[in-house]
Amino acid sequence: MTPSTPQTLALFDLDHTLLDGDGDDLWCRFLVQHGLADTALSFRNDQLGRDYRDGRVGVHEFSAFYAALLGGQTPDFWAPWQDRFLSDVIRPRLPDPARAIVSRHRGLGHTVVLTTASNRVIAERTARELGVEHLIATELELHHGRYTGQIEGTPNMREGKVTRLRAWLDERHWPQQLMAGAWFYSDSINDLPLLEAVATPVAANADAALTLHARGRGWPCIRLIPQPAAA
């Protein structure tokens, strides 16, 4: 049965937009802390974070690193660690203003979608915590019930967010015009392709490059994550 077509989509990036931090980075640190990943990976994790913020890292290079952290194990193995990651790391980093704006769009009758470059294992419980039914994330390959350490399909990053959203709409037999009429909240210049594709782009806690672009285009600039207090 085809779901009823929504009137308006409210799209949200996750890392540094609704979440005070980067889920991929935090997950890698969590795995190292609990002996589930080699400590030597911390340096590569830090470097990827810097390269992502500067727009220097390749989409597949970025996604493959975090996919590889899960390789060789089953979803059942990771499930209790996902639960602990949510309770110990993620939940305290979801500030009230971020939760409130998701609730506001839901209250307006908008269909809320979390669209994140993070893979589904990292992001799915965060979406549930925020009460977001629809999640578009980077997908991971499974073979004989175990993660292979490879990504599956198009990573949900940069232009991939537009590609994946179009495919998601097609899967539901919803019109592509929904994207053109959508809201989209993001902090990152990496999300410029999708920000340019919607009716109402909002720069939330934006990086310097996106802030400059948003001001030039007259886009709203807001804060959902409180700034650290001055020392």
Steps between C-alpha positions, in 0.01 A plus 500: 500500500641840401529741796291813467692780333620766747448869438842614623832338582720629783850365443770507768870427487620341822865565591559850638144592393283312751784313671766686695787313337563263213347155531771327294777654708322425826429139397865437413611646832238288679625182331862579589401579859332160538768299325292436190736683264875546491629816665709566188177587317457812713752696293323413173166588657629843602647562155177403323306738724727790406491410130120471504458843656735645238328317214821314409403138564350277230149370557592132467821539701306658787212251500724195457705576811195493728348201321820304557471550878193273498631232265486132595226531763124448492227758567418306819857544622487874453148556638590525872795725415267723296271523803789591727635754251161669493462515878859588590609723212219617273203578725692760707604669174151563363421850631148620575486752211580220254230276642257792501541590134442139395186499713387831352513368145322183606233716665454687171419171334828482310660165419832511685802329345849461646754494216855430612835394357542271800417137443177348620657313791628824647191711428190283528459519876557875495214538254278296729607708802393815313168343404593512130338219305692545174877456480716526188853392588801336341420130473731210589544176311399175668612154387381183671367715784825684571616847408769477234661831590388646166235756416199408289374732228552874493638659820258759638750785476534819291325443161408155630245658733310628198531167318388300802208732576377469142521121525324504838213702353475264204485197730191651661349616171511855632554788259848643453350847550498426873874557504465835327248611763686366804676651797859390566711579806877447484822628652735404218613628163517130407120509486485784249358280219187419703477845654490646148230252396232587759262791550611589852868437579599582857860530618501357853818540710667549164868467423680808369462412132128429527441811712659717233298334224175514696535870577569571136184315400284644778441161662404484869790433735405354838654322798363172630812409697610746768843649447760412767529762769799729462794407721 
